């Protein structure tokens, strides 16, 4: 039995090995407008804040505000990217671990990880494997806090695509996960975080 199992997983690993040459990106029209601004904004940060809320996410740029939000959700223990830990240690009444322990998957109520970019026109948070300390820490807790540098806010989806590089896995998060497969009823948080927070680092 174990030899059959190993044979299957060996075949999967071989199929997933990186190609010697990356497939070229398809041609597409950069001028396509995906989302028109819903108003006039003085900055990309302001536009992103508007679109995050529109996409059922939350926007935050204050540690005090974030701490209160987490406590209001009874979420006081979670995971934090070790590089971000010195910043988020100031959250009053909030504790976290900096090494993701799979055995505690049901104990982590939030995860704080880096976002590679955020798209102002759509309220999308971009997560690249190369920048994310733990994919599990970003996608398994009920609350995900994406720490976004203000300099990493881009205006459009094409600008975000330009930043892909050679990363093998990139996730676009526009609001919390949603599905309406069952009887056409929209349910949030089924296959990912139920609450998505964009936290802006200046």
Secondary structure, 3 states (H helix, E strand, C coil): CHHHHHHHHHHHHHHHCCCCCCCCCCCCCCCCCCCCCCCCCCCHHHHHHHHHHHCCCEEECCHHHHHHHHHHCCCCEEEECCCCHHHHCCCCCCEEECCCCHHHCCCCCEEEEECCEEECCCCEEEEEHHHCCCHHHHHCCCEEEEEEEHHHEECCHHHHHHCCCCCCCEEEECCCCEECCCCCCCEECCCCCCEEEEEEEC
